[in-house]
Amino acid sequence: MTAAVVTLALLGCGEGTLSVQDEDGVEDVVSATTSVSSELSSARPLLSRGLGIVSREAWGARPAGSCRRGQVPNRIIVHHVGGAVGNSRSWLSWYDQELRVGRGWCDLMYHFGIDEQGVIYEMVATGVEGAHASAANLRSVGIVLMGDYTTRAPTAAQVASLQKLMRALGQEYGFPVNRQSVLGHRQVGQTACPGNVAYPKLDGWVAGAGATPVTPPATGAVAVPAQLPAFTVSASGLRLSSVGTERLLDTRGSAPLGAGVVTRALTASQVGSARAVALGVTLIQPDADTFLSVFGGTSVAPTSTVNAVQGTVRANQTIVSLASGVVSMRSPQRTHVVVDEQARFESSGAGFTALGPTRALDTRAGAPLAAGQVRVVSLTALGVPVTARAVQLGLAAIPRGAAGFVSVLPCGGAVKTSALNFAAEQVASSAALAPVSGGNLCLFSNVATDLVVDVAGYFDAGGASLSLIDPARVLDTRSGEGGWKGRPDPGQVMRVELSAMPGWQGSSAVAFTLTGVDARSPGFARVWDCTGQPSHSNQNATVGGAVATFGVVRSSGSLCISTTAPQHLVLDLVGVYR
């Protein structure tokens, strides 16, 4: 046997490919060295279950890469190395060196390895896709038995640890441990793995693991006692005075915003006599997963405006009072930041009329936005009058294979700024206060993409004035604030009674930031006034991460919130229209 063949055998029977699933469910196979997306690699719940797992850090693995997608596993695939291992930690170190340095891979193949003494070693976080079974990678956990089980059986200690690990995975992710959810590698690939002696024993191992009842984790948000906070108004009687995007700050031409530093984004002198300003805020390639808070004055706001995963680009909208004469921002990590003015508010001008939100465009049912195309969308059929000056939008991009951005612009005007940024494989959402003319909205994308646009309302003569408030947290399913505690089930409706809040009286619509945290699968969340069946979305989830999106919705005193993704939800009110 040549040295090259020995090396291949010792790497194991895992297949060095990643499966990329398109929006239509078709899977394409790409090299494991391809950067699929930048996802959190911290989804490691089994380390805290008392299983005696040796973590990556403990055995000396290199830091996790960021080329893998997040996942919520629903099956297990069992492998063997297919060669002699010898000292377990020496093999792991060699394996890490060979894949990460020798072959330039961003991370390892399997999620766990089990040696012949029954020691379980962590290799890749279970909440991140592995590279062990080609098209079967996504939503699976790869477990490799460290040895060659072609002509002999794994040890009793290995089998006991495998069963213990299978039970824990079923309990953590809520799937039954049976032969439909536990597969040998040969069942999903052209291979003899996990060995001719080991594979026939898999039925018995699984039966033994499944003999202990599997109790799925408790799910659903539970109603708990709650007392909603009072409004603290920072500016009232605000009406739209001008609309149009202008770039106010772009740190890419200089030094990035430093970690933990409070930096002035702009002063009142930059926006004339405005009492408040609507901003589009973009985080660009932060050094680590982070958020940015944008706030009036210099007292740091306790809430986030926009969240971004390391190395990505994310945008969101906010409206900030200029009562103190300055707008500031802070991020706990170093990052570049772009701030764009979308609109100004003064004591006179156009008022707001809420519409729903109502869906204005969904290109998935027709032609996508072409690269470089300006799409004109008529809004008059939705109730937007031809005299309206601006509309409040919710935007969601469903990419068609390339990263890019979407801009809203005056029809006939030039593209100056972006309202929504998206990666090549991930649905992204944002909000924007956009100009309209004659009831028409104009949209631009620099790459081909599908786009969903929801209209929350319009600004015209008459209408309601805006009162900005200090962020008031009315829902946090992590702590129970707002009366709901626990990650809500997909489709579960949580109702919050705003009419019980001191200061609510006379309000007809609310401005808010909705943040999804630690999603276990893709999906979206929505906020509505508890009437009818909503068709819009406000926020699109990122597996394992946090995504904040601005929104406006009409309300007579109640808000309903639901999500299609199992994720924690945080809702902060930032303003009311009255």
GIWOQUI-V237772 format. One record per backbone hydrogen bond with DSSP energy under -1.0 kcal/mol. CO is the residue of the C=O (numbers start at 1). NH is the residue of the N-H. Records with the same first field share a line. If there is no record, write none. Layout:
BEGIN
CO: NH / NH
END
This chain:
BEGIN
2: 6
3: 7
4: 8
5: 9
6: 10
7: 11
9: 12
15: 17
16: 32
18: 30
20: 28
22: 25
26: 22
28: 20
30: 18
31: 34
34: 36
42: 44
43: 127
44: 47
45: 48
46: 49
54: 122
55: 59
56: 61
67: 36
69: 129
75: 141
76: 183
77: 143
78: 185
79: 145
80: 13
87: 91
88: 92
89: 93
90: 94
91: 95
92: 96
93: 97
94: 98
95: 99
96: 100
97: 101 / 102
98: 103
99: 105
109: 131
111: 123
112: 144
113: 121
114: 146
115: 118
119: 115
120: 54
121: 113
125: 128
127: 71
133: 136
134: 137
137: 140
139: 74
141: 77
142: 111 / 112
143: 79
144: 114
145: 81 / 147
147: 82
149: 197 / 198
155: 159
156: 160
157: 161
158: 162
159: 163
160: 164
161: 165
162: 166
163: 167
164: 168
165: 169
166: 170
167: 171
168: 172
169: 173
170: 174 / 175
178: 182
181: 76
183: 78
184: 187
185: 188
189: 191
192: 195
193: 186
195: 199
198: 201
199: 202
201: 205
202: 206
203: 207
204: 208
205: 209
206: 210
222: 485
232: 470
235: 468
238: 466
239: 346
240: 350
242: 344
246: 341
249: 339
250: 253
251: 254
257: 335
258: 261
263: 329
266: 327
267: 270
268: 271
271: 274
275: 322
276: 345
277: 320
278: 342 / 343
279: 318
280: 340
281: 316
282: 338
283: 314
284: 336
286: 311
290: 308
292: 305 / 306
293: 330
295: 328
306: 292
308: 290
309: 312
312: 285
314: 283
316: 281
318: 279
320: 277
322: 325
325: 268
326: 297
327: 265 / 266
328: 295
329: 263
330: 293
331: 260
334: 287
335: 257
336: 284
337: 251
338: 282
339: 248 / 249
340: 280
341: 246
342: 244
343: 278
344: 241 / 242
345: 275 / 276
346: 239
350: 240
351: 460
352: 464
353: 458
358: 455
361: 453
362: 365
363: 366
369: 449
370: 373
373: 445
375: 443
377: 441
379: 382 / 384
380: 383
385: 388
389: 436
390: 459
391: 434
392: 456
393: 432
394: 454
395: 430
396: 452
397: 428
398: 450
404: 422
405: 446
406: 419 / 420
407: 444
410: 413
420: 406
422: 404
428: 397
430: 395
432: 393
434: 391
437: 440
439: 379
440: 437
441: 377
442: 409
443: 375
444: 407
445: 372
449: 369
450: 398
451: 363
452: 396
453: 360 / 361
454: 394
455: 358
456: 355 / 356
457: 392
458: 353
459: 389
460: 351
464: 352
465: 578
466: 238
467: 576
468: 234 / 235
472: 573
475: 571
476: 480
477: 486
480: 483
481: 476
483: 224
485: 222
487: 220
489: 492
494: 561
496: 498 / 559
497: 500
498: 501
501: 504
502: 231
504: 507
508: 555
509: 577
510: 553
511: 574 / 575
512: 551
513: 572
514: 549
515: 570
516: 547
517: 568
519: 544
523: 541
524: 564
525: 538 / 539
526: 562
528: 560
539: 525
542: 545
545: 518
547: 516
549: 514
551: 512
553: 510
557: 498 / 499
559: 496
560: 528
561: 494
562: 526
563: 491
565: 567
566: 520
568: 517
569: 477
570: 515
571: 474 / 475
572: 513
573: 472
574: 469
575: 511
576: 467
577: 508 / 509
END
